[in-house]
């Protein structure tokens, strides 16, 4: 390899491990979390809504969340991994 390309190659490898790889790991964890959701799980949505899952529709990407104000249908992708884990940790 040409010595002038070595710094560029190292920068690209560093960029991958500092920027892209952690994002890929985070997306994988979030996808796993969302696929393991079940009825009765307490969750927090990305908009800050707290509630408990009472129904998950098979075939669609929605769930029904019971809150103190009633039941609301939400997209499963709108559930926050970090905030839901904090809620369930207590």
MARBA-3410 file (N, C-alpha, C, O; in Angstrom, 1 decimal):
90
0.8,-1.2,0.0,0.0,0.0,0.0,0.9,1.2,0.0,1.9,1.3,0.7 ~ 0.5,2.2,-0.8,1.2,3.5,-0.9,1.2,4.2,0.5,0.1,4.2,1.2 ~ 2.3,4.8,0.9,2.4,5.4,2.2,1.5,6.7,2.3,1.2,7.1,3.4 ~ 1.1,7.3,1.2,0.3,8.4,1.2,-1.2,8.1,1.5,-2.0,8.9,1.9 ~ -1.5,6.8,1.2,-2.9,6.3,1.4,-3.1,5.8,2.9,-4.3,5.6,3.3
-2.0,5.5,3.6,-2.1,5.0,4.9,-2.9,5.9,5.9,-3.8,5.4,6.6 ~ -2.6,7.2,6.0,-3.4,8.0,6.9,-4.9,8.1,6.6,-5.7,8.1,7.5 ~ -5.2,8.1,5.3,-6.6,8.1,4.9,-7.3,6.8,5.2,-8.4,6.8,5.7 ~ -6.6,5.7,5.0,-7.2,4.4,5.4,-7.4,4.3,6.9,-8.5,3.8,7.3 ~ -6.5,4.8,7.7,-6.6,4.8,9.1,-7.7,5.7,9.6,-8.5,5.3,10.5
-7.9,6.8,8.9,-9.0,7.7,9.3,-10.4,7.1,9.0,-11.3,7.2,9.8 ~ -10.5,6.4,7.9,-11.7,5.7,7.5,-12.0,4.6,8.5,-13.2,4.4,8.9 ~ -11.0,3.8,8.9,-11.3,2.8,9.9,-11.7,3.4,11.2,-12.6,2.9,11.9 ~ -11.0,4.4,11.6,-11.3,5.1,12.9,-12.8,5.7,12.8,-13.5,5.6,13.8 ~ -13.1,6.3,11.7,-14.5,6.8,11.5,-15.5,5.7,11.7,-16.5,5.9,12.3
-15.2,4.6,11.1,-16.2,3.4,11.2,-16.4,3.0,12.6,-17.5,2.9,13.1 ~ -15.3,2.8,13.4,-15.4,2.3,14.7,-15.9,3.4,15.7,-16.5,3.0,16.7 ~ -15.7,4.7,15.4,-16.2,5.7,16.3,-17.6,6.2,16.0,-18.3,6.7,16.9 ~ -18.0,6.1,14.8,-19.3,6.7,14.4,-20.3,5.6,13.9,-21.5,5.6,14.4 ~ -20.0,4.8,13.0,-20.9,3.9,12.4,-21.2,2.6,13.2,-22.4,2.3,13.4
-20.2,2.0,13.7,-20.4,0.7,14.5,-21.2,0.9,15.7,-22.1,0.1,15.9 ~ -21.0,2.0,16.5,-21.9,2.1,17.7,-23.4,2.4,17.3,-24.3,1.9,18.0 ~ -23.6,3.1,16.2,-25.0,3.3,15.8,-25.6,2.0,15.3,-26.8,1.8,15.6 ~ -24.9,1.2,14.7,-25.4,-0.1,14.2,-25.7,-1.0,15.4,-26.8,-1.7,15.4 ~ -24.9,-1.0,16.5,-25.1,-1.8,17.7,-26.4,-1.3,18.4,-27.2,-2.1,18.9
-26.5,0.0,18.5,-27.7,0.6,19.1,-29.0,0.3,18.4,-30.0,-0.1,19.0 ~ -29.0,0.3,17.1,-30.1,0.0,16.3,-30.5,-1.5,16.4,-31.7,-1.9,16.5 ~ -29.5,-2.4,16.5,-29.7,-3.8,16.7,-30.4,-4.0,18.1,-31.3,-4.9,18.2 ~ -29.9,-3.4,19.2,-30.5,-3.5,20.5,-31.9,-3.0,20.5,-32.8,-3.6,21.1 ~ -32.2,-1.9,19.9,-33.5,-1.3,19.8,-34.5,-2.3,19.1,-35.6,-2.4,19.5
-34.0,-2.8,18.0,-34.9,-3.8,17.2,-35.2,-5.0,18.0,-36.3,-5.5,18.0 ~ -34.2,-5.5,18.8,-34.4,-6.7,19.6,-35.4,-6.3,20.7,-36.3,-7.1,21.0 ~ -35.3,-5.1,21.4,-36.2,-4.7,22.4,-37.6,-4.6,21.9,-38.5,-5.1,22.6 ~ -37.8,-4.0,20.8,-39.1,-3.8,20.2,-39.8,-5.2,19.8,-41.0,-5.3,19.9 ~ -39.0,-6.1,19.4,-39.5,-7.4,19.0,-39.9,-8.3,20.2,-40.7,-9.2,20.1
-39.3,-7.9,21.4,-39.6,-8.7,22.6,-40.7,-8.1,23.4,-41.0,-8.6,24.5 ~ -41.3,-7.0,23.0,-42.4,-6.4,23.8,-43.5,-7.3,23.9,-43.8,-8.1,22.9 ~ -44.2,-7.3,25.0,-45.3,-8.2,25.2,-46.4,-7.4,26.1,-46.1,-6.4,26.6 ~ -47.6,-8.0,26.1,-48.7,-7.4,26.9,-48.3,-7.3,28.4,-47.7,-8.3,28.9 ~ -48.5,-6.2,29.0,-48.2,-6.0,30.4,-46.9,-5.2,30.6,-46.6,-4.8,31.7
-46.1,-5.0,29.6,-44.8,-4.3,29.7,-45.1,-2.8,29.9,-45.9,-2.2,29.1 ~ -44.5,-2.2,30.9,-44.6,-0.7,31.1,-43.6,-0.1,30.1,-42.4,-0.5,30.1 ~ -44.1,0.9,29.4,-43.2,1.6,28.4,-43.4,3.1,28.5,-44.3,3.6,29.1 ~ -42.4,3.8,27.8,-42.4,5.2,27.6,-42.2,5.5,26.1,-41.3,4.9,25.6 ~ -43.1,6.3,25.5,-42.9,6.6,24.1,-41.8,7.7,23.9,-41.4,8.3,24.9
-41.4,7.8,22.7,-40.4,8.9,22.4,-41.0,10.3,22.7,-40.2,11.2,22.9 ~ -42.3,10.4,22.7,-42.9,11.7,23.0,-43.1,11.9,24.5,-43.6,13.0,24.9 ~ -42.8,10.9,25.3,-42.9,11.0,26.7,-44.2,10.4,27.4,-44.4,10.6,28.6 ~ -45.0,9.7,26.6,-46.2,9.1,27.1,-45.9,7.9,27.9,-45.2,7.0,27.4 ~ -46.3,7.8,29.2,-46.1,6.6,30.0,-47.3,5.7,30.0,-48.5,6.2,30.0
-47.1,4.4,29.9,-48.3,3.5,30.0,-47.9,2.1,30.0,-46.7,1.8,30.1 ~ -48.9,1.2,29.9,-48.6,-0.2,29.9,-49.3,-0.8,28.6,-50.4,-0.4,28.2 ~ -48.6,-1.7,28.0,-49.1,-2.3,26.7,-50.2,-3.3,27.1,-50.1,-4.1,27.9 ~ -51.4,-3.1,26.5,-52.5,-4.0,26.7,-52.9,-4.8,25.5,-53.6,-5.8,25.6 ~ -52.4,-4.4,24.3,-52.7,-5.2,23.1,-51.6,-4.9,22.1,-51.2,-3.8,21.9
-51.2,-6.0,21.4,-50.2,-5.9,20.3,-50.9,-6.6,19.1,-51.2,-7.7,19.2 ~ -51.0,-5.8,18.0,-51.6,-6.4,16.8,-50.6,-7.1,16.0,-49.6,-6.6,15.6 ~ -50.9,-8.4,15.7,-50.1,-9.2,14.9,-50.3,-8.7,13.4,-51.4,-8.5,13.0 ~ -49.2,-8.6,12.7,-49.3,-8.2,11.3,-49.2,-6.7,11.1,-48.8,-6.3,10.0 ~ -49.5,-6.0,12.1,-49.3,-4.5,12.0,-48.3,-4.1,13.0,-48.0,-4.8,13.9
-47.8,-2.9,12.8,-46.7,-2.4,13.7,-47.3,-1.5,14.8,-46.7,-0.5,15.1 ~ -48.5,-1.8,15.3,-49.1,-1.0,16.3,-49.4,-1.7,17.6,-49.4,-3.0,17.6 ~ -49.5,-1.0,18.7,-49.9,-1.6,19.9,-50.9,-0.6,20.6,-50.9,0.6,20.3 ~ -51.6,-1.1,21.6,-52.5,-0.2,22.4,-51.9,-0.1,23.7,-51.5,-1.1,24.4 ~ -51.7,1.2,24.2,-51.1,1.5,25.4,-52.2,2.1,26.4,-52.9,3.0,26.0
-52.3,1.5,27.5,-53.2,2.0,28.6,-52.5,3.0,29.4,-51.5,2.8,30.0 ~ -53.1,4.2,29.4,-52.6,5.3,30.3,-53.7,5.7,31.3,-54.7,5.1,31.3 ~ -53.4,6.6,32.1,-54.4,7.1,33.1,-55.5,7.8,32.4,-56.6,7.9,33.0 ~ -55.3,8.3,31.2,-56.4,9.0,30.4,-57.2,8.0,29.6,-58.2,8.5,29.0 ~ -56.7,6.8,29.4,-57.4,5.9,28.5,-56.5,5.1,27.7,-55.3,5.0,28.0
-57.0,4.4,26.7,-56.2,3.6,25.8,-55.9,4.4,24.5,-56.7,5.1,24.0 ~ -54.6,4.3,24.0,-54.2,5.0,22.9,-53.4,4.0,22.0,-52.6,3.2,22.5 ~ -53.7,4.0,20.7,-53.0,3.2,19.7,-51.7,3.9,19.3,-51.8,5.1,18.9 ~ -50.6,3.2,19.3,-49.3,3.8,19.0,-48.5,2.9,18.1,-48.7,1.7,18.1 ~ -47.6,3.4,17.3,-46.7,2.6,16.5,-45.7,2.0,17.5,-45.2,2.7,18.4
-45.3,0.8,17.2,-44.3,0.2,18.1,-43.0,0.9,18.0,-42.3,0.9,19.0 ~ -42.7,1.4,16.8,-41.4,2.1,16.7,-41.3,3.4,17.5,-40.2,4.0,17.6 ~ -42.5,3.9,18.0,-42.5,5.1,18.8,-42.1,4.9,20.2,-42.1,5.8,21.0 ~ -41.9,3.6,20.6,-41.5,3.3,22.0,-40.0,3.5,22.2,-39.2,3.0,21.4 ~ -39.6,4.2,23.3,-38.3,4.5,23.5,-37.6,3.4,24.3,-38.1,3.0,25.4
-36.5,2.9,23.8,-35.7,1.8,24.5,-35.1,2.4,25.8,-35.3,1.8,26.9 ~ -34.4,3.5,25.8,-33.7,4.0,26.9,-34.7,4.4,28.0,-34.5,4.0,29.2 ~ -35.7,5.1,27.7,-36.7,5.6,28.7,-37.5,4.5,29.3,-37.8,4.5,30.5 ~ -37.8,3.5,28.5,-38.6,2.3,29.0,-37.7,1.5,29.9,-38.2,1.0,30.9 ~ -36.5,1.3,29.6,-35.6,0.6,30.5,-35.4,1.3,31.8,-35.4,0.6,32.9
-35.3,2.6,31.8,-35.2,3.4,33.1,-36.5,3.2,33.9,-36.4,3.0,35.1 ~ -37.7,3.2,33.3,-38.9,3.0,33.9,-39.0,1.7,34.6,-39.5,1.6,35.7 ~ -38.6,0.6,33.9,-38.7,-0.7,34.4,-37.6,-1.1,35.4,-37.7,-2.1,36.1 ~ -36.6,-0.3,35.4,-35.5,-0.6,36.4,-35.8,-0.2,37.8,-35.3,-0.9,38.7 ~ -36.7,0.8,38.0,-37.1,1.2,39.3,-37.8,0.2,40.1,-38.2,0.4,41.3
END
